[in-house]
Amino acid sequence: MFEEKTFKRCACKGPLRRADGRPVLDSAGQPKIGYLERSCPRLKERTHGSWYYQIELESDGTGKRKRAREGGFATQAEAAAKAEEVWRASKAGVNVLSDETVAEYLARWLKKKKTELKRTTAHEYERDMELYLVPHLGALKMRNLRARHCQGLFDWIISDNERRLQHRAKVEELKEAADKASSAWRKAPTGTPEEKRDRAARRAVWTEARDAYLTERKQLQRTTGPATMVSIKATLSSALGDALKEELIAKNYAALVTLPKVSKPRALAWTAPRVARWKRTGEKPSPVMVWTLQQTAKFLDFIVDDRHFPAWHLVLFHGLRRGELAALSWDEVNLEEEIIHISEQLVSISYEVHEDDPKADSVRDIKLNRDSVMLLRAWSQRQAVEREQWESAGVRAPTGTANRIFTKEDGSVYHPQFFTDRWDRLVELSGLPPIRLHDGRHEAASLALAAGVAPKAVQAMLGHASLRMTSDTYQTVLPEMHAATASASLDLITAYRKAEAAKTGHAPVEATSGYQVQPARPEKAAAKRAMKRQRRRVA
């Protein structure tokens, strides 16, 4: 059907002729020379020229004719197949005449989207576009973008990760070689002239090995992790979703991309065997870890005199995020009703701090426990005393503090990174196995659930959109919960048997489960062994 929409042409030059065969003359009456295109006599040759297609498209209502034309195909079949593809895309509503590239569209799209995006989301979109989408897809025209191109991007990321891991292994080998060369040089004796020459040669070997290691180390690159690949796909999907509305593409090809299967790391408790392994190897069993009740109590006792103890208390018992902690204002605290209102957060983008709304569904009221109320009252008094001290010293009050709760001694606001760095330092000094500041949210959820708080209430405290996220991501079964679960069903059977014994008047069975383990009879076991030996001899 579409073969009739194709034609062949070339770039040969020669005397031009009219449709009736007469030569085209110039102003001087000489034959005019130009591109022969479709009239070249060599077009009958199989390898001469290239194939084009030209199809008529539906009118857009203006009365003007719309044609799609493209060339450079090696065979007529390829040109016809492309003509059919373009025609079908046009029927599906795609603007097949648009020459906008993916890079041009993404730049236009992000400029429009920035007005409705959170700062952190816009920053992630910019990162994904700059590092991945534009370098790999930017030169393509939007009308030519297909699922295979999108999948090819992620296939390249996966293969490049393998290359980066191999390079990292190579750097480790070079480091080991440099360390060995350094040790050999430093241990070499320096007594005789021969020994000195040998030591100098060893030093030269070490210098060469060190330079090779430093050169390769500068080229180290982090692998693109599963979370980043999910982010890249989300950015591309969002962009193509809007392109679909503009009829630039036929479907959202990002939805057809297949990523490596990964599962979110589950939070694990620092049990004694895990702590022993960590001390032996320095490795964490999971990226997300929480302390046991005993370890949490020990940490609280260790940091009780720290200036920011009220902040750590809010993290461990109420699950505040770092940005929420940094942005918390006295205007959003009601100590009489024992409630704090989470309405904003401070976010760090390239270390520059911005005020922003909390994550979706994270604007919430949190009911404080009695110790948190007491600590915040004491912190308020301490802040007032510090304010009087620096005001009496003639220090001007800092501007832009927005009445923040957790500030420096001079009243200025902390950078959110401060809380992370200070937390990590306190954990290190405590001697406890490490957990991140954000793991404090896991700790708060696990402690609340272990204490019997309803999961729905824990969801509201953490500001999650769904109960599933709370239970799947943040709940950790602490050892104390394991013990209670292990005994619960057994205690149920025991209570039933005791109730039955009370009804019948019989003494209750002593064994908890109602089944007694019979002791082995030595004489019976010996007889069995003798019979087995007899059978073997007969055989």
N, C-alpha and C positions, 0 to 999 in steps of 0.2 A: 504493500500500500504506500509506503513512504519512499520506495525507490524512485518513484516519479518526481519526488520533491528534491532529488539530488542532481548534481551536475559536477563536471570535472573542469578544472582550469589550471593554468600554470603561470609562471612569471617570465616567460620568454618574450623578447622584443622582436619586432619586425614591421614590415609595411602594413599599415592598417587598411582594411577593406570594409565597404558598406555591406548591408545585408544582401544586395543584388550582385555583389562580387566586384563592384567598381572600386578602384583605389581611393583612399581619402588623401586629398592634397592639402598642402599648407598654403600660406599666403603667396609664396613664391612659385606655386604650381608644382612643387616637388612632392613625391609620395611621403606622407606623414608616418614617422616611426613612433611606435608605442607598444604597450603591453598587448600581446595577442590574446591572453586569457583563454576564453572558450573556443577561439578560432584557430588555435595552434594545431598544425597538421600532425604534430607528434603525440597528441593526446590519446591516440589509439594505442600507443605503447603502454604496457601495463605499469611500468615503473616511472612513467613521466607524469608530472603534475600531481595534484591532490584533489580529494573529493570535498564538496560542499553540500550543504542543504539550505533550503529556503522554504519556510512554511508561512501560510497566512493564518493570523490569529484572530480571535473574536474581537470585534470593535468594542472600544470602551465607552461608547455612547456619544463620542464627539464627532463621529462620522469619518474620522481619519483611519486610514488603513494601518494595520499593525503587522509587521513581518519580523520573524526571527530568522537570523542567518548566521551560520558559523562554518568554518572550513578547517583545512589542515588534516583531514582524515586520510589514512592510507588506502582504505578500500571503500567501495560504495556501501557495503553492508554496515560498516561502522558509522558512516554518515546517516544512513537510514535509521539505524538504531538510536542515534542521538536525536534525530528529528522526532522520532516517536516519543522518546523520553521527554523532550521539551514540550511537545504537544500535550502529553498527558499531564505534565506539571501545570501547564497553562489552564487546562480544564479543571484542575484541582484548586485553582485560584491563585497560583504563584505568579508573581510578576517576573516573567522570564526575560524581560527586556532590561531589567535593572543590572547595572554594572557595578553596584556597590560591593566592595570586598568585605570579608569578615572583620578585618581590622577597622575599617571605616565604620561599619555598623556597630561594633562593640564600643568604639569611642563615643558614637552618637547615643547609644543606648545607656551607657554609664552616666553620661552628662545629664540625661533625663532622669535616671533612677536615683541619682544622688539626693534629689530633693525629698525623697520619701524613705531613704535608707538610714539606719543607725550608722554612726561613724565607724564602728568596728566592722560592720558588714560591708560598708563601702570600701574600707581598707582591704578586706579580704578579696573583694571583687577586683580591685586594682592589682593586687598581688598576683592573683590567678591569671588575669589577662596579660600582665607584663611578662611573667615568667613562663607561661605555658600556652595560653590560647593564641595570642598574637604571633609568637614565633613559629608555631606549628600549623595554624589554620589561617593566619591573617591574610596571606596572599590569595587565598581562594575567593572567588566571587560567591556571594550568598546564594545565588540561584544554582550554583554548582555543588554546594555543600551537601554531603551525603553521610549516612551512618558510618560508612567505612572510614571516612576521614576522622570522625570523632573517636571511633574505636582505635584507629591508628595512633592517635595522640597518647592514649593510655597504654597501648602496647609499647610505645617508645619509652614512656616513663618507667615501665616495669623492667625493660631491658637495660635502660640507663642506670637504674638502681643496682642491677647486677654488676655493671661496670664500676660503679662507685664503691661497691663493697669489695670488689677485687682490688681496686686501687687502695682502699683502706688497709686491706691485708698486706699489700706490698709495702705501705708506709710502716706498718708494724714490724715487718721483717727488716726494713732498713734501720729502724730504731734499735732493734736488737743487735744488728751488726755494728751500729755506731757505739752502743754501750759496751759490747765485747772489745771493740778496738780501743775504746777509752780505757777500759780496765787493763788491757794488755799493755798499753802505753804507760799508765801510771805505776804498774807493778814492775816495770822493767828496771833493772839495776843501772846505776850511773857511775860505777867505779872506774873501770878501765876505758881507754879511748874506744875500743871495740864496742863495749857496752853502751857508751854514749852514742856512737853512730847507730847502733841497733835501736836505742830508745828514740832517736830522732826519726828513724825510718818508721817506727811504730806510730809516732805522733803524726807523721805524714799520712799514714793509712787511716788513722782516726779522723784527721781533718777532712780527707776525701769522703769518708763514710758519713761524717756529720753533715757536710755540705749536700750530699745526695739526699739525706734524710730531710733536711730543712727545705730543700727545693721541692720535694714531693709533698711535704706536709702543707706547704702553702697552697697546693692545688686540691687539698681535700674538700670534698663536697658532701653535705648531708643527703641522705636518701630521702626521697619523697614518700612519706609514710601513708598508710591507709586513710587516716583522717584528712590529710591534705588532698588525696585523690578524690575523696568524697566531696570535699569543698570545691574542687575544680569542676567536678561533674555538676554540682548544684549551681555554680555560677554559669556554666554553659547552658544548663537546662533553663535557668531563669531568662537568660538572654534569648535563647531560641524560642522560648514560649512567647515572648513579645514579638519576635520576628514572624512567628506563625500568624499572629493577629494582623501583622502588616502585610501578609501574603507574600513574604520574601522566600519562604520555604514551604514545602508541602506537609511536613510533620516535624515534631520535636525529636531530632535524631539523638539527642543526649539521653533520652529515655531508653534507647536501644543499646546503650553502652553497657558492657559487662565488666565489673571490677573484681579484683581478687576477693575471695570470701574472707572476711575477718569478723571476729566477735569482740565486743567490748570487754575489756579486762574487768573481772569481778574483784571487788574489794575483799582482801583476805586479812584475817586477824593475825597479829604477831604472837603466835603461840610459841611455847618454849622450844620445840624442835626447829621452827623457822628462825627464831632468834639465834640459836646455836649455829645453824647453817650460815646465816648472815655474818656472824662474827668470824666464821671460818673462811668464807669465800668473798664476803663483801657484796654479795648479790641479793637483790630483793626478789622474793618469790613472785611478786606481781607489781606492776606500776602503781597500783592503788592499794595501800595498806592502812589498817587502823590498829589502834592499841586495844589491849584488853582493859577491863575495868581497873585492874591493879596498876597497869602501866599509865593509864590516864590519870589516876589519882596521884601517882608518883610525879608525873609531869606538872600537875597543878601545884603540888607541894614545892617543887623545885622553882617554879616561876612566880610564886606568890609575891615576892618582893620586886618583881620587874615592874617598871613604870607603866607598861602597857598591859598589865594583867587583866584589867576589865575587858580589853579588846579580845584577848585570847579566850576569856570566859564566854564572850558572845559567840565566838567561832565554834567552840567545843560543845556548847549547850543549845545554841540557837541556829547554827548553820549559816552564818553570814558569809557572803563572798568577800573577797579582798576589796573589790571596787565599792561594794556597799558599805564596808567598814570604813573606808577612807572618806566616803561622802556623807556618812551619818551625821545629822545635824540635831542640835538641841531642840530646834523647832519641831522636830518630828518625834520627840520623846515625851511621853506622859508618865512620869514616875508615880503619880497618884493612882492611876489606873493600871500601872505596870505594863505599858504597851509601847512598842516602838513601831513607827511606820516607815517602811522601806519604799522610797519614792524616787531615788536617783542613785547613780553610781559614778565613780571616777574611772575612766578608762585611759590606758596608756597606749598611744599609737606612735611608734618610733620614739618612745620615751617622752613624748609630749602628752601632757595630761589634758583631758577634755571631760566636761560634765556631760552625762548622757542618761537616758532612761534605762532602768533595769531591763533585763531580758524579758521576753514575752511571758506574761502571767506571773512575773516576779514582783510586781507592786503588791505589797501585802502588809498586814498587821501581824506582829509577833508578840505573843504574851510572854513577858519576862518571868523568870523564876525569882525567888526571894533573894538569892545571893547576887544575881545580876542587878536587881534594883539597888541593893545595898552598895555594891561596887560603883555603880554609876553616880549615886549620891556622893560618895566619897571622892570620886574623880572630879565631879563638878566643883566641890570645895577646893580640891587641890589646884584645879585650873584657875579658880578665882584668886587664890593666894599667889600663884605664879604670875598672873596678870598684874596684880598689885605691885609685885616686885619689879617687873620690867617697866611698868609705867612710872613708878617712883624713881627709877634710874634714868628717866627721860627718853626711853625708847618709844618710838611711834608705834601705834597699833598697826599690825599688818592689815592690808586691804585684801578683799576677795576671799576671806576665810569662810563666809557664809555660815558663821556660827557653828563651825564643825566641832564635833565632840573630841575626836582624837587629833590633837595638834602638838606641835613642838612646844618647848618651854616658853618660847617667845610668841606663841600664838599662831605661827605660820602653819600651813597645811602640809601634811606628809604626802610624798609621792607614793602611789599604791605599791610600788616595788619595795618600799621600805618594810612593809609588813611581811612580805615574803622573805626578805633577807634576814630580818630580825627573828622570825619564826625558825628559819633553818638554823640560825646560830644557836638559839636556845635549845632546840632539839639536840644539836650536836653536843652542847655543853652538858646536857642532862644525862648523856650516856645511854639513852633509850634508842631502840631501833628507829630508823627514820620514817616519818610520814610528812607529806607535803602540807602546806597551809590549806590547800583546797581539800585535802583529805579530811580536814577538820569537819567539813560538811558530812562526809561519810560517817565520821565519828559521832556527830550529833544525831544523825538519823539512826544509827545502830544503837546508841545508848537509849534513845527514846523508845524504839521498838522493843528493846530488851526489857525496858521498864513497864511495858504493857500499854504504851500510848497507841491509840488507834492509827493505823496507817494513813487514813485520810487526814488526820490532824498533822501528821509528820509531813505529808505532801504540802499542806497549806503553809507550814513553817518554812519549808525549803523553797517554796515558790515554784513548784513544778506544774506543768500543764496537765499531766496525767498521773494517775496512781501507779501505772505500770512502770514509769520511769523511776519513781521513788523506790519501788520494791525491787526492780531488776538491777538498777544501777547503784543505788546508795545503801541498800540494806545489806549489812554483813552479819552473819550468824556468829555472835561471840561465843567463846567456849562456855560461858555461863548458860547461854541459851541451848547449846548442845546438851549440856547435862540435864537441864530441865526437860528437854524433848525426849531424851533417852529414857528417863524415869516416868514420864507422864503416862504412857500406855500401860506400863507395868503396874504403876500405882492404881490405875483404873481396874485392872483385873484383881488386884489384891483387895481393893475395897469391895468389889462384887463378891468375892469368896467369903470375906468376913461377914457381909450382910446375909449370905446364904447360910453360913454356919450359925448365925444368931437365930435364924428362923427355925432351923432343924434341931438346934440344941447341941450339935456336935462341936467339938473343939476345932478352931480354924487351923488350916494347914500351915505349918511353920514356914515352908519355902514361900518366897514372895510370889512366884508365879503359880504355885500350886503343884509343882512337879519337883520331886526330890531326885537328886542324882544318886544312883545306887553305887556303893563302893565296889571296886573290882575284887573278885575272890581269887587270891593267889593260887590255891590248889587247882581251881578250875582252869585257869590260864596255863598252868604248867602241864596239865593233862592234854590240853589242845596242842601245845607245842610238841609233846612226845608223839602224839598221833601223826602229826605232820612229818616228823622225822622218820617214823616207821613207814609211811606211804612212800617217801622218797627212796628208802632202802629197797622196798619191794619193787618199785619201778626200775 
